[in-house]
Amino acid sequence: MNIALLFVFGITAGIMLVGYLGRAQRPISLEQWALGGRRFGALLVFVLMAGEIYTTFTFLGASGFAYGKGGAAFYILTYTCLAFISSYWLLPPIWRFASQRRLVTQPDFFEQKYQSSGLGLLVTIVGLVALIPYLILQLKGLGIIAETVSDGKIPHAVAIIVGAAVMALYVIASGMRGSAWAATVKDGTTWVICAFLGIYLPYHYYGGIGEMFAQIEIAKPGFLSLPDAGETIVWYCSTIALSALGLYMWPHTFSSVYTSKTDAAFRRNAVFMPLYALVMLFAMLVGFAAVLQVPGLQGGEIDLALLKLSIKTFDPWFVGVIGAAGVLTALVPGSTILIVGSTLISTNIVKRLAPAMSDKGATTSARLSVVLISTVAVYFTLVGGESIVAILIMGYSIVTQLFPALFASLLPRNPFTKEGAAAGIIVGVGTVGVVVTTGLTISSFFPGAPVMIKQVNTGFIALTLNVLVALLVSVATAQRPVSSTNYR
């Protein structure tokens, strides 16, 4: 076994131990296991609300997107900052409503707001459809890191299976509190590694960040600007808007709001959370540094940019440290996804079928669901092809379809009825599904539409249809309005 792998295994085992020791010591209930007993202070809330979005997609994807797409990559930096700022107003009323009613999952919130179990079930399905591919993404990243760092000695399939098993056992034993403590160490490690790489590599190979961009522009003119086709300025702006609205619609991010012991934590943290976006910036700088130093990566290979450049630059032991940081960005967020996904199944599906189930039974059901979700994710990770990639691309477009119904429910007078909210979500998610799975585009439906309209992100167009349908159906069903209490 090479020294890089020893570092990967050692650091990974250490972080898992930290999470296990940080688990709740009291008897486990579903609320304690899934939400940490709603007793998290500002630090742990900060980690869950900001750091948990930094996954292997950040570690490998942000650098790879910068390597392959150039200037378009900066949309990632922009939307995260906008979403963090919006949390100052968005999250406190969500927390107050959920805390007073002891809600456990995201669907619980929608069900209570609209007094509709059917809408709750719909949100459950949407959440699971989005979460499974998100977990697949973590496992794929785990396989890429293990195979690359080990120089092919560990096949990605083995890494995926072992990683999923470790993740599942860890989640079953530790729950949300253990994951939160592990995330604290993970975020610190990721911050240090990404900051070092993002500053050192441009200076090492180019003499500075500005000089790096100058040399890239000479070698690949226009690479750092937005193109006239594909990732255009219209795509850029609409994708930023879509992603910023959708960040807190992911079930695991939404449920993290419930873990806080006070709503004041969200307003305090919103001031500092944009600093977390610097991690994205540093990762992108690594991708830009690799453009001229590791040329020729195509397709899915662009996600290897950070690791390939690291292997070229550093001694094996330090490559192991970098690889370990990457593994943590898969295991720790993946554990949170498993917790939330299994809680959705237990609370919003199993418990509805067996309403007399005790809290202990619900907790056991959630833990068994961890095994189910892990198995499904491993299967599709190993056998999935382009269809899985298409589903991953749909991720933000899908979860953002929940935003109009959420936002309407927080208004003093909710303009949506339960029928309108459900119809909007169905139309929005259905539009995204049809467009992505069939390969159709806006041009296919409206060939005579202005070029600017054809460049709008499909998810944003689906969101527009979502709102229009929700309003129309709400007007038609206004004889049964939903009264929305404003918690501010």
PyMOL commands that set and color helices and strands:
alter all, ss='L'
color gray80, all
select helices_A, chain A and resi 3-21+30-38+42-49+51-53+56-101+106-114+117-149+156-206+209-219+233-249+251-259+264-293+299-313+316-353+359-383+386-410+418-438+442-445+451-454+458-476
alter helices_A, ss='H'
color red, helices_A
deselect
rebuild
show_as cartoon
